[in-house]
């Protein structure tokens, strides 16, 4: 059953893309110095569908979602366990002298 009225129970995820004006750098080159990009509110990110800058409070929330997803991906890559033949070389089996790893080589 879909919710038909009232505020949303979950915060909507908005797809973000790099700002085309500053190419994600948050600053643009002026004549003599770098200036804050006005197209993306100096964040380097815009809404992917429309290309419009997000309000700052919404931008903070969406960047937090992106950061959490990146952290999850990093943790998955760090904790990936070896499979197949290399798994026996990665884990200690305590069959060697003094309880060390024995690989049979």
MIDOLUM-432182 format. One record per atom (N, C-alpha, C): residue number from 1; atom name; x, y, z. Coordinates in Angstrom, 1 decimal. Each point is the difference from the previous one (the first is absolute). Layout:
<nodes>
+-------+-------+--------+--------+--------+
! vexnu ! setor !      x !      y !      z !
+-------+-------+--------+--------+--------+
!   NUM !    CA !      X !      Y !      Z !
...
+-------+-------+--------+--------+--------+
</nodes>
This chain:
<nodes>
+-------+-------+--------+--------+--------+
! vexnu ! setor !      x !      y !      z !
+-------+-------+--------+--------+--------+
!     1 !     N !    0.8 !   -1.2 !    0.0 !
!     1 !    CA !   -0.8 !    1.2 !    0.0 !
!     1 !     C !    0.9 !    1.2 !    0.0 !
!     2 !     N !   -0.2 !    0.9 !   -0.9 !
!     2 !    CA !    0.8 !    1.2 !   -0.2 !
!     2 !     C !   -0.5 !    1.1 !    0.9 !
!     3 !     N !    0.8 !    0.9 !    0.5 !
!     3 !    CA !   -0.3 !    1.1 !    0.7 !
!     3 !     C !   -0.6 !    1.1 !   -0.9 !
!     4 !     N !   -1.2 !    0.5 !    0.3 !
!     4 !    CA !   -0.7 !    0.9 !   -0.9 !
!     4 !     C !    0.0 !    1.5 !    0.4 !
!     5 !     N !    0.4 !    0.2 !    1.3 !
!     5 !    CA !    0.0 !    1.4 !    0.4 !
!     5 !     C !    0.9 !    0.2 !    1.2 !
!     6 !     N !    0.4 !    1.2 !    0.3 !
!     6 !    CA !    0.9 !    0.3 !    1.2 !
!     6 !     C !    1.4 !   -0.1 !   -0.5 !
!     7 !     N !    0.9 !    0.3 !    0.9 !
!     7 !    CA !    1.4 !    0.1 !   -0.3 !
!     7 !     C !    0.6 !   -1.4 !   -0.3 !
!     8 !     N !    1.0 !   -0.1 !   -0.8 !
!     8 !    CA !    0.6 !   -1.3 !   -0.3 !
!     8 !     C !    0.7 !   -0.5 !    1.3 !
!     9 !     N !    0.0 !   -1.3 !    0.1 !
!     9 !    CA !    0.6 !   -0.6 !    1.2 !
!     9 !     C !    1.5 !   -0.2 !   -0.2 !
!    10 !     N !    0.5 !    0.0 !   -1.2 !
!    10 !    CA !    1.4 !   -0.1 !   -0.3 !
!    10 !     C !    0.5 !    1.1 !   -0.8 !
!    11 !     N !    1.2 !    0.4 !    0.2 !
!    11 !    CA !    0.6 !    1.1 !   -0.8 !
!    11 !     C !    0.3 !   -0.5 !   -1.4 !
!    12 !     N !   -0.4 !    0.7 !   -1.0 !
!    12 !    CA !    0.2 !   -0.3 !   -1.4 !
!    12 !     C !    1.4 !    0.1 !   -0.4 !
!    13 !     N !    0.6 !   -1.0 !   -0.7 !
!    13 !    CA !    1.3 !    0.1 !   -0.5 !
!    13 !     C !    0.0 !    0.7 !   -1.4 !
!    14 !     N !    0.8 !    1.0 !   -0.1 !
!    14 !    CA !    0.0 !    0.8 !   -1.3 !
!    14 !     C !    1.3 !   -0.4 !   -0.7 !
!    15 !     N !    0.0 !   -0.3 !   -1.2 !
!    15 !    CA !    1.2 !   -0.3 !   -0.8 !
!    15 !     C !    0.8 !    1.3 !   -0.2 !
!    16 !     N !    1.3 !    0.0 !    0.3 !
!    16 !    CA !    0.8 !    1.1 !   -0.1 !
!    16 !     C !    1.0 !   -0.2 !   -1.2 !
!    17 !     N !    0.4 !    1.1 !   -0.6 !
!    17 !    CA !    1.0 !    0.0 !   -1.1 !
!    17 !     C !    0.9 !    1.1 !    0.2 !
!    18 !     N !    1.2 !   -0.1 !   -0.5 !
!    18 !    CA !    0.9 !    1.1 !    0.1 !
!    18 !     C !   -0.5 !    1.2 !   -0.8 !
!    19 !     N !    0.3 !    1.2 !    0.6 !
!    19 !    CA !   -0.4 !    1.2 !   -0.6 !
!    19 !     C !    0.7 !    0.2 !   -1.4 !
!    20 !     N !   -0.8 !    0.3 !   -1.0 !
!    20 !    CA !    0.7 !    0.1 !   -1.3 !
!    20 !     C !    0.8 !    1.3 !   -0.1 !
!    21 !     N !   -0.4 !    1.0 !    0.7 !
!    21 !    CA !    0.7 !    1.3 !    0.0 !
!    21 !     C !    1.4 !   -0.1 !    0.6 !
!    22 !     N !    0.1 !   -0.6 !    1.2 !
!    22 !    CA !    1.3 !    0.0 !    0.6 !
!    22 !     C !    0.7 !   -1.4 !    0.0 !
!    23 !     N !   -0.7 !   -1.0 !   -0.6 !
!    23 !    CA !    0.4 !   -1.4 !   -0.2 !
!    23 !     C !    0.3 !   -0.6 !    1.4 !
!    24 !     N !   -0.8 !    0.3 !    1.0 !
!    24 !    CA !    0.1 !   -0.6 !    1.3 !
!    24 !     C !    1.0 !    0.6 !    0.9 !
!    25 !     N !    0.7 !    1.1 !   -0.4 !
!    25 !    CA !    1.0 !    0.6 !    0.8 !
!    25 !     C !   -0.5 !    1.1 !    1.0 !
!    26 !     N !   -1.2 !    0.4 !   -0.2 !
!    26 !    CA !   -0.6 !    1.0 !    0.9 !
!    26 !     C !    0.5 !    1.4 !   -0.2 !
!    27 !     N !    1.0 !    0.2 !   -0.9 !
!    27 !    CA !    0.4 !    1.4 !   -0.3 !
!    27 !     C !    0.2 !    0.1 !   -1.5 !
!    28 !     N !   -0.1 !    1.2 !   -0.5 !
!    28 !    CA !    0.3 !    0.3 !   -1.4 !
!    28 !     C !    1.1 !    1.0 !   -0.1 !
!    29 !     N !    0.7 !   -0.1 !   -1.1 !
!    29 !    CA !    1.1 !    0.9 !   -0.2 !
!    29 !     C !   -0.5 !    1.4 !   -0.4 !
!    30 !     N !    0.3 !    1.0 !    0.8 !
!    30 !    CA !   -0.3 !    1.4 !   -0.4 !
!    30 !     C !    1.2 !    0.5 !   -0.8 !
!    31 !     N !    0.0 !    1.3 !   -0.2 !
!    31 !    CA !    1.1 !    0.7 !   -0.8 !
!    31 !     C !    1.2 !   -0.1 !    0.9 !
!    32 !     N !   -0.1 !    0.4 !    1.2 !
!    32 !    CA !    1.2 !    0.0 !    0.9 !
!    32 !     C !    0.1 !   -1.0 !    1.1 !
!    33 !     N !   -1.2 !   -0.6 !    0.3 !
!    33 !    CA !    0.0 !   -0.9 !    1.2 !
!    33 !     C !   -1.2 !   -1.0 !   -0.2 !
!    34 !     N !    0.0 !   -1.0 !    0.8 !
!    34 !    CA !   -1.1 !   -0.9 !    0.0 !
!    34 !     C !   -1.2 !    0.5 !    0.8 !
!    35 !     N !   -1.2 !   -0.3 !   -0.6 !
!    35 !    CA !   -1.2 !    0.5 !    0.7 !
!    35 !     C !   -0.9 !   -1.2 !    0.3 !
!    36 !     N !   -0.9 !    0.1 !    1.0 !
!    36 !    CA !   -0.9 !   -1.0 !    0.3 !
!    36 !     C !   -1.0 !   -0.2 !   -1.2 !
!    37 !     N !   -0.3 !   -1.2 !   -0.3 !
!    37 !    CA !   -0.9 !   -0.3 !   -1.1 !
!    37 !     C !   -1.5 !    0.3 !    0.5 !
!    38 !     N !   -0.7 !    0.9 !   -0.8 !
!    38 !    CA !   -1.3 !    0.3 !    0.4 !
!    38 !     C !   -1.0 !   -1.0 !   -0.5 !
!    39 !     N !    0.3 !   -0.8 !   -1.0 !
!    39 !    CA !   -1.0 !   -0.9 !   -0.5 !
!    39 !     C !   -0.2 !   -1.2 !    0.9 !
!    40 !     N !    1.0 !   -0.4 !    0.9 !
!    40 !    CA !   -0.2 !   -1.1 !    0.9 !
!    40 !     C !    0.1 !    0.4 !    1.4 !
!    41 !     N !   -0.1 !    1.3 !    0.3 !
!    41 !    CA !    0.2 !    0.5 !    1.4 !
!    41 !     C !    1.4 !   -0.4 !    0.6 !
!    42 !     N !    1.0 !    0.0 !   -0.9 !
!    42 !    CA !    1.4 !   -0.3 !    0.4 !
!    42 !     C !    0.1 !   -1.4 !    0.7 !
!    43 !     N !   -0.8 !   -1.0 !   -0.5 !
!    43 !    CA !    0.1 !   -1.3 !    0.6 !
!    43 !     C !    0.6 !   -1.0 !   -1.0 !
!    44 !     N !   -0.1 !    0.3 !   -1.3 !
!    44 !    CA !    0.5 !   -0.9 !   -1.1 !
!    44 !     C !   -1.1 !   -1.0 !   -0.4 !
!    45 !     N !   -1.2 !    0.0 !    0.6 !
!    45 !    CA !   -1.0 !   -1.0 !   -0.3 !
!    45 !     C !   -1.3 !    0.7 !   -0.3 !
!    46 !     N !   -0.7 !   -0.6 !   -1.0 !
!    46 !    CA !   -1.3 !    0.5 !   -0.4 !
!    46 !     C !   -1.0 !   -1.2 !   -0.1 !
!    47 !     N !   -1.3 !    0.3 !   -0.1 !
!    47 !    CA !   -0.9 !   -1.1 !   -0.2 !
!    47 !     C !    0.2 !   -0.6 !   -1.4 !
!    48 !     N !    0.1 !   -1.3 !   -0.1 !
!    48 !    CA !    0.3 !   -0.7 !   -1.2 !
!    48 !     C !   -1.1 !    0.2 !   -1.1 !
!    49 !     N !   -1.3 !    0.0 !    0.4 !
!    49 !    CA !   -1.0 !    0.1 !   -1.0 !
!    49 !     C !   -0.2 !    1.4 !   -0.6 !
!    50 !     N !    0.0 !    1.0 !    0.9 !
!    50 !    CA !   -0.3 !    1.4 !   -0.4 !
!    50 !     C !    1.3 !    0.8 !   -0.2 !
!    51 !     N !    1.1 !   -0.3 !    0.7 !
!    51 !    CA !    1.2 !    0.8 !   -0.1 !
!    51 !     C !   -0.1 !    1.2 !    0.9 !
!    52 !     N !   -1.0 !    0.1 !    0.9 !
!    52 !    CA !   -0.2 !    1.1 !    0.9 !
!    52 !     C !    0.8 !   -0.2 !    1.3 !
!    53 !     N !    0.4 !    1.0 !    0.6 !
!    53 !    CA !    0.7 !   -0.1 !    1.3 !
!    53 !     C !   -1.0 !   -0.3 !    1.1 !
!    54 !     N !    0.4 !   -0.8 !    0.9 !
!    54 !    CA !   -0.9 !   -0.4 !    1.2 !
!    54 !     C !    0.1 !    1.1 !    1.0 !
!    55 !     N !   -1.0 !    0.2 !    0.8 !
!    55 !    CA !    0.1 !    0.9 !    1.2 !
!    55 !     C !    1.1 !   -0.6 !    0.9 !
!    56 !     N !    0.6 !    0.8 !    0.8 !
!    56 !    CA !    1.2 !   -0.4 !    0.8 !
!    56 !     C !   -0.4 !   -1.1 !    1.0 !
!    57 !     N !   -1.2 !    0.1 !    0.7 !
!    57 !    CA !   -0.4 !   -1.0 !    0.9 !
!    57 !     C !   -0.3 !   -1.3 !   -0.6 !
!    58 !     N !   -0.6 !    0.0 !   -1.2 !
!    58 !    CA !   -0.2 !   -1.3 !   -0.8 !
!    58 !     C !    1.3 !   -0.5 !   -0.5 !
!    59 !     N !    0.9 !    0.8 !   -0.4 !
!    59 !    CA !    1.3 !   -0.4 !   -0.5 !
!    59 !     C !    0.8 !   -0.8 !    1.0 !
!    60 !     N !    0.0 !    0.5 !    1.3 !
!    60 !    CA !    0.7 !   -0.6 !    1.1 !
!    60 !     C !   -0.6 !   -1.4 !    0.2 !
!    61 !     N !   -1.3 !   -0.2 !   -0.1 !
!    61 !    CA !   -0.6 !   -1.3 !    0.2 !
!    61 !     C !    0.4 !   -0.9 !   -1.1 !
!    62 !     N !   -0.1 !    0.4 !   -1.2 !
!    62 !    CA !    0.3 !   -0.8 !   -1.2 !
!    62 !     C !    1.5 !   -0.4 !    0.0 !
!    63 !     N !    0.9 !    0.9 !    0.3 !
!    63 !    CA !    1.4 !   -0.3 !    0.1 !
!    63 !     C !    0.3 !   -1.0 !    1.1 !
!    64 !     N !   -0.7 !    0.0 !    1.1 !
!    64 !    CA !    0.1 !   -0.9 !    1.0 !
!    64 !     C !   -0.4 !   -1.4 !   -0.5 !
!    65 !     N !   -1.1 !   -0.1 !   -0.7 !
!    65 !    CA !   -0.4 !   -1.3 !   -0.6 !
!    65 !     C !    1.1 !   -0.6 !   -0.9 !
!    66 !     N !    0.6 !    0.9 !   -0.8 !
!    66 !    CA !    1.0 !   -0.4 !   -0.9 !
!    66 !     C !    1.3 !   -0.5 !    0.8 !
!    67 !     N !    0.3 !    0.7 !    1.0 !
!    67 !    CA !    1.2 !   -0.3 !    0.8 !
!    67 !     C !   -0.3 !   -1.4 !    0.7 !
!    68 !     N !   -1.2 !   -0.2 !    0.6 !
!    68 !    CA !   -0.3 !   -1.3 !    0.6 !
!    68 !     C !    0.1 !   -1.1 !   -1.0 !
!    69 !     N !   -0.5 !    0.2 !   -1.2 !
!    69 !    CA !    0.1 !   -1.1 !   -1.0 !
!    69 !     C !    1.5 !   -0.3 !   -0.4 !
!    70 !     N !    0.8 !    1.0 !   -0.1 !
!    70 !    CA !    1.4 !   -0.2 !   -0.3 !
!    70 !     C !    0.7 !   -0.7 !    1.2 !
!    71 !     N !   -0.3 !    0.4 !    1.2 !
!    71 !    CA !    0.6 !   -0.7 !    1.2 !
!    71 !     C !   -0.4 !   -1.5 !    0.0 !
!    72 !     N !   -1.3 !   -0.3 !   -0.3 !
!    72 !    CA !   -0.4 !   -1.4 !   -0.1 !
!    72 !     C !    0.8 !   -0.8 !   -1.0 !
!    73 !     N !    0.2 !    0.7 !   -1.2 !
!    73 !    CA !    0.7 !   -0.7 !   -1.1 !
!    73 !     C !    1.5 !   -0.2 !    0.4 !
!    74 !     N !    0.6 !    1.0 !    0.7 !
!    74 !    CA !    1.3 !   -0.2 !    0.4 !
!    74 !     C !    0.2 !   -1.1 !    1.0 !
!    75 !     N !   -1.0 !   -0.1 !    1.0 !
!    75 !    CA !    0.1 !   -1.0 !    1.0 !
!    75 !     C !   -0.2 !   -1.4 !   -0.6 !
!    76 !     N !   -0.9 !   -0.1 !   -1.0 !
!    76 !    CA !   -0.2 !   -1.3 !   -0.7 !
!    76 !     C !    1.3 !   -0.4 !   -0.7 !
!    77 !     N !    0.7 !    0.9 !   -0.7 !
!    77 !    CA !    1.2 !   -0.3 !   -0.7 !
!    77 !     C !    1.1 !   -0.4 !    1.0 !
!    78 !     N !    0.1 !    0.6 !    1.1 !
!    78 !    CA !    1.0 !   -0.3 !    1.0 !
!    78 !     C !   -0.2 !   -1.4 !    0.6 !
!    79 !     N !   -1.3 !   -0.3 !    0.3 !
!    79 !    CA !   -0.2 !   -1.3 !    0.7 !
!    79 !     C !   -0.4 !   -1.1 !   -1.0 !
!    80 !     N !    0.3 !    0.2 !   -1.3 !
!    80 !    CA !   -0.3 !   -1.1 !   -0.9 !
!    80 !     C !    1.0 !   -1.2 !    0.3 !
!    81 !     N !   -0.6 !   -1.1 !    0.1 !
!    81 !    CA !    0.7 !   -1.2 !    0.3 !
!    81 !     C !    0.5 !   -0.7 !   -1.3 !
!    82 !     N !    1.1 !   -0.6 !    0.1 !
!    82 !    CA !    0.5 !   -0.8 !   -1.2 !
!    82 !     C !   -0.8 !   -1.3 !   -0.1 !
!    83 !     N !   -0.2 !   -0.3 !   -1.3 !
!    83 !    CA !   -0.7 !   -1.3 !   -0.3 !
!    83 !     C !    0.9 !   -0.8 !   -0.9 !
!    84 !     N !   -0.3 !   -1.3 !   -0.1 !
!    84 !    CA !    0.7 !   -0.9 !   -0.8 !
!    84 !     C !    1.4 !   -0.4 !    0.6 !
!    85 !     N !    0.9 !   -0.3 !   -0.9 !
!    85 !    CA !    1.3 !   -0.5 !    0.5 !
!    85 !     C !    0.8 !    1.0 !    0.9 !
!    86 !     N !   -0.2 !    1.3 !   -0.3 !
!    86 !    CA !    0.8 !    1.0 !    0.8 !
!    86 !     C !   -0.6 !    0.1 !    1.4 !
!    87 !     N !   -1.2 !   -0.5 !    0.3 !
!    87 !    CA !   -0.5 !    0.1 !    1.4 !
!    87 !     C !    0.8 !   -0.7 !    1.0 !
!    88 !     N !    0.6 !   -1.1 !   -0.4 !
!    88 !    CA !    0.8 !   -0.8 !    0.9 !
!    88 !     C !    1.3 !    0.8 !    0.3 !
!    89 !     N !    0.5 !    0.8 !   -0.9 !
!    89 !    CA !    1.2 !    0.8 !    0.3 !
!    89 !     C !   -0.3 !    1.2 !    0.8 !
!    90 !     N !   -1.2 !    0.5 !    0.0 !
!    90 !    CA !   -0.4 !    1.2 !    0.7 !
!    90 !     C !   -0.3 !   -0.2 !    1.4 !
!    91 !     N !   -0.6 !   -1.2 !    0.4 !
!    91 !    CA !   -0.4 !   -0.3 !    1.3 !
!    91 !     C !    1.1 !   -0.8 !    0.7 !
!    92 !     N !    0.1 !    0.2 !    1.3 !
!    92 !    CA !    1.0 !   -0.8 !    0.8 !
!    92 !     C !   -0.7 !   -1.3 !    0.3 !
!    93 !     N !    0.7 !   -1.2 !   -0.2 !
!    93 !    CA !   -0.6 !   -1.3 !    0.3 !
!    93 !     C !    0.7 !   -0.6 !    1.2 !
!    94 !     N !    1.0 !    0.6 !    0.5 !
!    94 !    CA !    0.7 !   -0.4 !    1.3 !
!    94 !     C !    0.6 !   -1.5 !   -0.1 !
!    95 !     N !    0.3 !   -0.4 !   -1.2 !
!    95 !    CA !    0.5 !   -1.4 !   -0.2 !
!    95 !     C !    1.6 !    0.0 !   -0.1 !
!    96 !     N !    0.6 !    1.2 !   -0.1 !
!    96 !    CA !    1.4 !    0.0 !   -0.1 !
!    96 !     C !    0.7 !    0.0 !    1.4 !
!    97 !     N !    1.3 !    0.1 !   -0.1 !
!    97 !    CA !    0.8 !   -0.1 !    1.3 !
!    97 !     C !   -0.3 !    1.2 !    0.9 !
!    98 !     N !   -0.3 !   -0.4 !    1.2 !
!    98 !    CA !   -0.4 !    1.1 !    1.0 !
!    98 !     C !   -1.3 !    0.6 !   -0.2 !
!    99 !     N !   -0.9 !   -0.7 !   -0.7 !
!    99 !    CA !   -1.3 !    0.6 !   -0.3 !
!    99 !     C !   -0.1 !    1.0 !   -1.1 !
!   100 !     N !    1.0 !    0.1 !   -0.8 !
!   100 !    CA !    0.0 !    0.9 !   -1.1 !
!   100 !     C !   -0.8 !   -0.5 !   -1.2 !
!   101 !     N !   -0.1 !    0.8 !   -1.0 !
!   101 !    CA !   -0.8 !   -0.4 !   -1.2 !
!   101 !     C !    0.9 !   -1.0 !   -0.9 !
!   102 !     N !   -0.6 !   -1.1 !   -0.4 !
!   102 !    CA !    0.7 !   -1.0 !   -0.8 !
!   102 !     C !   -0.8 !    0.0 !   -1.4 !
!   103 !     N !    0.8 !    0.2 !   -1.0 !
!   103 !    CA !   -0.7 !    0.1 !   -1.4 !
!   103 !     C !    0.4 !   -1.2 !   -0.8 !
!   104 !     N !    0.9 !   -0.8 !    0.4 !
!   104 !    CA !    0.4 !   -1.2 !   -0.8 !
!   104 !     C !    1.0 !    0.2 !   -1.1 !
!   105 !     N !    0.5 !    1.2 !   -0.1 !
!   105 !    CA !    1.0 !    0.4 !   -1.0 !
!   105 !     C !    1.3 !   -0.5 !    0.3 !
+-------+-------+--------+--------+--------+
</nodes>
